[in-house]
Amino acid sequence: MIEQKSLKFQKLAKNTRLIALEIWILIFYKNKNFEKTIDNSFDFNKLDKRDKSFVYLLINSSMRRHKQAQRIYTKYAKQGIDPRNRYLNSILLIATVQLIWLEIAPYAVINEAVSQAKLFINEKQSRLVNAILRKISQNKKEFSHIISNEASNLPEWLFNSWKSLYGKKNVDEIVKLAMDPPPLDIVISTKITKKEKEIIKSDLNGVEIFPNVLRCPFNGNVEDLPRFKDGIWWIQDAASQIPCSILLTKIKKNFLKSIQSLKIIDMCCAPGGKTAQLLDNDLVIECIEKNKARSRIFKKNMARLNFNPNLINVNAEDFNPEYKADVILIDAPCSGTGTIRKNPDIFIRNAPDNLDKFVSIQNKILDNSAKILKKNGLIMYVTCSLQKIEGERRIEDFLKSHKQFSIVSFNSEDFPKINDSITKEGFIRILPNHFNFNFENVSNGSDGFFIALLKKEK
């Protein structure tokens, strides 16, 4: 019977909702990586741009709202719904998200969901799907208490962690921002003239939220944006560019010799946004990246920007150059929980994803960097995780075993709007809800980051 249904499915011309359902099953129940699943989906890659965007919308919205949607559709299942029935739960979940949050016409949503239930389950279950979804579409006002509790979509471990670290108010604000797609932030090269910059701002319809950083109202293919091929701007989150913006200032204050003569290492360079910032200011960088796929992305990005840095494919934990470095940038591998708005799959992680592994890698990269750094040299350590075990705790542990290092404290003059993000230890802890830009039609917030600057005193 299952084989017959599978054959029937193969003969159908798959529509976007069927493709979304297929992808959802893989990522939600089989823990497949979302982007890799998309890349490997033959059916998805046959779609045109508009239909691809719709599939992304369905999946991303379902990840962001999955627990709220589950609470809504189970309300109308009198005998309950077996959590092991993957297709029934998935069909109802994706349809509920469309009805409540995407506000798609009920007839289109319900008809397609019923067809999917007939195809993958049976006639009886399709009638159940029809009944539940019709009740949902007719009684939306009943769910206001569920709809208002957006933080309930977080995995329990992450909600408890963030609440303990930052308080319930911050958690609610972070999740509220994460319910919407991320903004498009663009860093403009410092090499262009003021007149050129104004033209780019106009062409991209962007607002300058930080020096040389535009926030743009765009959600299509970035390669279609004006001046993409000119290599005078790159995509980089507003908070992601802060570490190197500050590092450039600190380098100029710390070193008497020409900054172009400094030996600088970017330990985990891909995809290259932070590297581009340094190269754009005429620094010479040794770029380290062990992952071959990420290295290809890095090279492609650098080529578009007309940069040609020296890239070495080696593990940052083991890199041992013949020279001692003046400056080392560690944009460390991490859990990435600060990027939840950009990566909504974090909402469906039921347990910390390799957290112990990341901590071990971070420790090893820090230890190795300490060995290959000159006296009076600087290490900037950065993660896009909100977990303090990957940020504050890592640096505190590092300083206990490396007495020759001290913290270079940040201050409010280092970067605009940064004062509220400076910790009592002198670190920077940017939460995704910290930045409010007060521009009309410009969304607030950013990715979350931890930043520390260390100096080797002896």
N, C-alpha and C positions, 0 to 999 in steps of 0.2 A: 504493500500500500504506500509506504513512504517513498519507495523507488518510483512508483507511478506518479506521485505528486511532484517528485523532483524532476521527472521527465516533463511533466506538464509545465512546470515552472520554466524549464529551459526553452520551451517552445514559445513562451510568451515574450512579447516585446516589453522589456522591463521599463517601468516608469520610475520617476524619481523617488516616490515613496517606497516602492519595493526595494530599490537599491539602498535607500537609507535604512530600511528594516534589516537588510542583510548585513550591512556594516555595523549597525547597532548591536546585533547578536554577537558579532565577533569581538567588539571592544568591551561590551558590558559583561558578557557571560564568559568569554574566553580570554579576557585580559589582553587582547591584542592592542598594539600601539595604533592610535588613531591615524596619524599621518602615514605610517607605513601601510596600514590597511587600505587607505584611500589610494596611495600610490600603486598598490598591487591589484586594485579592483579594475578589471577589464571593462566592466559595465559602466563604472563611474567615469573612466577616462574616455569613453565614447560620447559622453554628454557634451552639450554645448555649454558656454560659460554661464548662461542664466540658470540652467538646470543644475550645474555643479554648485552654484551659489545656494540654490534651494536645498540641496542635500546637506551642504555644510550648515545651513541655518537649522534644519531639522535635527541634525546630530548634536550640534553645539548647544542648541536650546534644550534638548532632551538631557544632555549631561548637566547643564546648569540647574534644571528644574526637576530632576528625576524623582527626588523624594517628595516634593510637593505634589507632583503628578500622581505618584503611587497612592498617596493619602486620599486624593480626590477620587480616582477610579475605583479603589477598593471600598469606598463608602457605599457604592451602589451594588456591590456583589454580595447578595444576601447570604450565600453559602460560602463566601470567601473565594479566593483565587489561589490555587496551588502555586507557590513561588517557583516550583520546578518547571512549570509550564512556560518555557521561555518565549515562545511565539505569542501566546495569549497576553502575557505581561508586556511584552515589547510593543505589540500592536496597540494595546490600550494606552500605554505610556506616551508613545509618539503622537497618537491621535489626541490625547488629552492636552498635551503641550500646544498642539496646533489650535485647539478650540479655545483654550483659556488665555494663552499668552501671545500667540501669533495671530489670533483672531482671523483665521482662514474660514471661508464659508463652510458652515456645518455639513451641507449636503456633500461637498467634495471630500471632506475628511472622513465622514461616516461611511459613505459608499465605498471608498477605497479600503478602509479598515475592515469592513464586512467582507469584501472580496479577498483580502489577505487571509482572514480567518478561515474562509471556505477553502482556500488553497492550501494553507499550512496546517490547519487543525481539522475541523469538521463543520457540518451544517448547524449542529446544535450550538456549538461555541460561537459561530458567526451571529446567531440570534442574540446570544448573551452580549456580544460586542455591540451590536446594534442598540440593544436596550440601554446598556450602560452609557454609551456615548450620547444618545438622545437625551437622557436625563441630565447629563453634564451640560449639554448645550442649552437646555431649558432652565437650568437652576444655578447659573454662574454666581449669583449674589450670595448663595449659601456658603461659598468657599472663601469669603473675605478674610477669615481668621487664618486660613491655610496660606492664602496668597501673600499675606503680610509678613509671614514668618519665613523670609528668604534664607536666613542663616541655617534653617533646618536642612537645607540641601547639602551642607558640608558633611563629610564623613565624621563620625563621632570623635575619632582620635584627633582630627585636625581642629574641630570646634573646641574641644576641651583644651587642647594645646594653646590655641590663640586666645581663648578666653582667659586662661591662666596668665599668659604673657602680657596681653595688651588690654584686657577688659572687654566686656560684652558690647559696649558702645562702639569700639573700634571694629570688632568682629562684624557687627551689623552693617557698619558703613563700608567695610571692605567688600562684603558679600553683595551689598546693594550695587556697588560699582561693577562688580564682576558679573552681574546679571546681563549686562550689555556687552556687545562686541568691543574690543579695545580700539582706542583711537589710533590714527596713523601719525606717527611722529617722524619728522625728517630733520637730519642734521645737515646744515649747509656748509660747504667748504669755506674756510677763512680766507682763501685765496681770491675769491671773487670781489668785485667792487660793490659799494653800497647800492649803486644804481642797478647792477645785476641782481643783487639780493631782493630788491624791491620788485623787480620784474618776476622773479621766481615766486615770491610771496603772492603776487597777483595771479600768476599762471596756475598755481596750486590752490589758490583760495585759502591760503594758510594764515594762521595767527602765530606771531612770534611769542611763545610762552616763556622761553629762556633765550639768552643770547645765541643767535644762529640756530635755534631749534624751532621748527614750525609744527603746529598741530593742524592736520588737514582733514576736511570732511570727505573721506574717500574710502570705499570698501571694495574696489575692484582689483584688477591686476596691476601691480605697481609698475610693470614694464610699459603700461599704457600712459603713465604720467608724463607731463612735459619735462623735457631735458633729461630724461632717464639715461639716455645713451651718452650724454655729455660728461657724465661722471663728476658732477659738481655737488651732488648731495647723496646721502645714503639713509636707509631706514634704520632708526635706532630709538628705542623708547626714551622718553624725556628723562627718566631717572637713570637709565643705563649710561647716559653720556656724562653724568655728574662726576663719577670717579676720576676719569681721565681729564676732565676740565679742571678739577682741583689738583690732580697730580701735576699737570703742566705748570701751574702756579707754584707749587711746592718745589718742583725741580729747579725752577729759575731762582728761587730764594735759597735753596740748599747748596747749589753748586756754583763755584766761582768761574769755572772754565766754561767754554762754549758748550751749549747744550747739544749741538750737533756732534760733538766728540764723545759724548757719553755712551757707555755700553749699557744698552737697555734690552731686557728680555721680557717678552710677552709669553708667559708660561702656557696658557690655554687659549690660543688666539682666535679660533673659529667661533662664530662666522665672520668676525673682523671689524665690527663697529668701533670698538675701543682702539684697536690697532689703527684704524683709519684716522681717528682723532689725533693720535700721536704723529703719524706720518704726515698728516696735513699741516703739522707745525714743524716739519723738517727734521724730526728726530729719526735716528737710525735704529731700527728695531730688529732683533733676532726673534723670529716667531716660532713657537713650539706648538705642535699639534700631533698627537699620536694617531687619531682616528682618520683613516684614509678618506672616508666619505665626507667628513667635515672639512678635511683639507681641500677637497675639490671645490666645495662651496666657498671656502676662504679664497682660493686662487681666483675663482670666477668673480667674486666681489672685488678683489683687489685690482683685477684687470680692468673692470668697468670704471674704476676710480683712477686708473692710470698710475697705480702704485705697484712697485715690484720688490717687496721685502723678501729677505732671506727666510724661507720656510724650511724647518727641519722636522721630519716625521720621527719623533721620539717621545717616549713617555716622560712627562714633566717631572715625575718622581726620580728619574734616573739621569736627567740631562746634566752633563758634566763638561762644560766648555773649558778650553785651555786658559781662558781669562777669568777674572773676577768682574762681576757686573756692578754698575753704579746704581741701577734701578731695576727692580723686578716687579712686574704686574702679574698678580695671580687672580684671574677671573675663574674661580675654582668650580669644578664640577660639583653640583649640589642637587637637592631635591626639587628646587625650582618653585617652591610653594608661593613665592612672591609674585609669580607670573600667572596666577590663577585666572585672571581675566583673559589673558592671551591663550592659556592652556586649560580649558574647562574640564579636560579629562581628570584633573586633580579632584574634581567633585565626586568622581566615582572610584577613587582609590580607597579601598576599605581598610588599608593598613599602610603605615609608612613605607615608602618605596625605596628599599635599599639604603635606608638612612645610615646604618652602621658602616656600610661599604663606602658611602660618600665621606663620612667623618674620617675613616682610615685614609682615604685618598688625600683629603685636605691636609691631614697631619703630615703625610709623607712629602707632599709638595712644599709645605712650609719648611719642613726640616731640610729638604734639599736646597731650597732657596737660601736658607741661612748659611749653608756651607759655601755657596758660590757667590756670595755678596761681599763687596769690599767694605772695609771700615768706613763709617759715615754714609754708607749706602742706604737706600730706601726700599722697603717692600710695601706695596699696596695690595691688600687682600680684600677681595670682593666676592660676595655671593648674592644670588637673587632668591635666597631662601628667607622665609620669616621665622625659621626655627633657630632659636638661639644656640642650640648645640652645634650648628654649622657656622655661627657667627661669633658672638661675644665669647662663648665658652671655648671655641677653638683658639682664639687669640689669648685668652687668659691662661689656658693650658700651655700654649706655646711659650709665653713669657716666663712661666715657672721653670721651664727647662732650658730657656735661652736667655740667661741673665744679661747678656751683652746687648739686648734689644730693649728699646723703650717706645712708648706710644707717642707719636706726633699728634697732638690734639687738634681737632678741627674747631673752627670758630665761625661765627655768623658772617664774617667777611669773606669766607672762602667761596661762597656761592649764594645766589639769590634764593630766598625763601627756605633756607636750610636750617635756620635757628631751632625750630621745633623738632628737628630730627637729630640734633646732637645729643648724645648720651652723657651722663655724668662722668663716664670713663674717658670721654674724648673721641668716641667712635661716632659714626653716622648710622642711624637706623631709620630708613625710609619705609613707612607703611604705605600700602597702595592708596590710602585715603588722605594722605598728608597734604597733597598739593591741590589748592583751590585757586584757579586762575582768574576767575571773575571776568571772563570775556563772554560776550553774547554768542550763543551757538557753539561754544567750545566745551567739550566734556572735561571733567576734572579727573584727578587721580593719575596714577602711573603704576609701573611695576614696583614691587617691594625689593629693597636692597639693604645689605649690610656692607659698610665700608670701614676699613681700618688702615692706618698708615703707621708703619714701624720704621725706626732708625737703628742701625747697627752702630752702637757707640764705641765698641772696641773689638 
